[in-house]
Structures are given as structure tokens and as C-alpha cells.
Amino acid sequence: MSIGAARAYTNIALIKYWGKQDEQLILPMNSSLSLTLDAFYTETSVRFTSELTADRFYLDGQLQNEKQTKKVSSFLDLIRHKYDVPQFAEITSNNFVPTAAGLASSASGLAALAGACSAALDLSLSPTELSMLARRGSGSACRSIFGGFSEWQKGDSDTTSYAVQIPSDSWEQELAMLFILVDDAQKDVSSRDGMKRTVETSVFYEGWLTAVADDLVSAKQAIATKDFTLLGETAESNALRMHATTLGATPPFTYWSPDSLKAMNLVRACRLEGIPCYFTMDAGPNVKVLVQKKDADRLTARFAEEFNENQLVLAHAGPGIEILDSERSLTYD
Ligand code: 2P0
């Protein structure tokens, strides 16, 4: 019997991953760049045992059904195949989020799972190898291996596509991100389905690929020179470009809801009022606002005038993956 456990924090992309060149290997069409955050994380323990005849997955204390276990089991199948492991596993995973507003993240979840498997099987992987492995579970998970800023270099094969930490002289410690949790009245399009539809059908996808390469250069320059305005403007434009591709898909779709627009407009108003801040959005209606730590309280107070306080969560830069004492983690059962 082998046991391992890990904690991984979620990350939010400032330059988005949007589209795959290889769906099986999860190789992206473009490189991306993210900030790992402290406010949302997942702790996962994995126990491989010959007592089981199928994987058993507990999420936040609830035993998951076969459909809910599929993504985890597919990842474990990969591990079993790659490392010649015959056993099934019991997986216990807990998402630590400040509210119950659907903020569970595949980035933190699959990164923690990869770390727990690596610990359980004593694989002695380097951070780069762990990033490659986490990528096979969920693309964005490869960036959560590292704290602070990380860049997922797209590569063109299983061993050339992984994240690296971006040197920043700890500049990320001066930044914060305010999450605006927005109700979603629409039917969800998963990020996996959304990016696939966009790559295959969007008349704007070529434009995205051209723009994102330049945006990445600008974002890295901004980090190197600690230029908050350049980083914020680049991230906001990049998010809008990603979301523009969904309107050019067949059938068209959008992740925006009326309250997403309200939050975006409030960010623009805050800038005019003298609070430098910039928004980004992912495959859902929530809006995330990049701000300097020194302005975070003012920004939060301004948003509290227009949104409920329980819709607002302030996050700061977070650490990379941590391997946990597996005995401790098993007490979450
Ligand atoms: C990102 N997103 O860079 C982008 C921006 C959503 C929008 O990575 O199919 O859950 O498992 O590789 O990592 C969400 O996609 O997708 C994502 P898969 P994943 O953060």
C-alpha cells in the first residue's frame, strides 16, 4: 500500500491558454502566463491498494459516482500505465475556497492529484516533470506547480510542454486579485468544450493566435520591469481577445452575464477615480481584478458599494505545490 498527499493552489491566467494542438496529450496552441493565488487551494491524498476493484473518490467528504470520478480515474490510468502500477486507489480531495460559489478549480485539483500520486509512488519527480504530469490531468494545472508568476511554455510534445517559474524579484507580493463572484443564469459551456469549439469553428481564432504571442512578450516585459500598468493593460486586452473568439464560433457562445459587464464597467470607473486596476475573466462569468496591494482595500470598498460582500474575495500571491504528511491528510476522510 502506498500513500501520498499534496496541497496545490489555484492560478489565474493573465495570458490565457485557449485551445489545444493535441487533445490527448493536452498540448496547447499557445503559451500562457499566470499568477498562483493563496485564497483557493486543494488538498488531496491518494492511497493505492490491492483491496480495491475500482478507484474510489471522495470530494469534500462526498463519495463521487462513476461519472464524477472519470477525470480522476483517467489521470490515474495514465499513472498506472506510465509507472506500471497495478492497484486502484482511494482519493480524498478537499477544496478550500472562501465561499461555496462554485470556485472549485481543475488547476489546483489536478496539480494536487499529480503531487499526491508522485508522493505515493515515490517517483522523485523534478518540478518540471511534475508540471508535465499535472498538464496531462488539466492544462492549467501545470502552472500550479509553481508559486508566483509562471509561464506554460507550449512545446510540441509530451516532454517539451510544461510550466516554468518567471523570475520576478518577489514583485507579486505587491499585487492582489479581487474576485467578483457573479451569478450564472446561463447554461455552462465547459472550458474544455468551449476551447475545442473555438479552435474548430471560430472565425476569430487566427487573430487570437497572432495577438497572444505579442501579449505574452508584453506581460513578461512588464514583470521584468515591475510595470503594473503594462501588465494590467496587457492582461485585460488578452482576456477580451480570448472572449471575443467565442462570439465568432459556431454556434456562438459567451461566458459573460449582465453582472460580469457591471463588474467590468466598475473596473473602468475605478481607474477613472484613480485606482489602477484591470480585469480578467475565464471560462465563466466571474470577474477577477488585478490591483496593487496598496490599493486593494479601496478597490474592495468600492466594489462593496455595488456587490454583496459575500460576492467579493481578495486573494494574494500564493506558493507552489506542497507535499504533505500523508498521515495528516488521511484524517480528512
Ligand atoms: C487559463 N482556462 O489559461 C484558461 C483561460 C480557462 C480560460 O485553463 O481541458 O481546465 O483540462 O486542459 O485547464 C481552463 O482550462 O482545461 C483554462 P483542460 P483547463 O486558465
Boltz pocket constraint, residues with backbone or C-beta under 6 A from the ligand:
constraints:
  - pocket:
      binder: B
      contacts: [[A, 11], [A, 12], [A, 13], [A, 15], [A, 16], [A, 17], [A, 18], [A, 26], [A, 32], [A, 106], [A, 107], [A, 135], [A, 137], [A, 138], [A, 139], [A, 140], [A, 141], [A, 191], [A, 192], [A, 281], [A, 282], [A, 283]]
      max_distance: 6.0
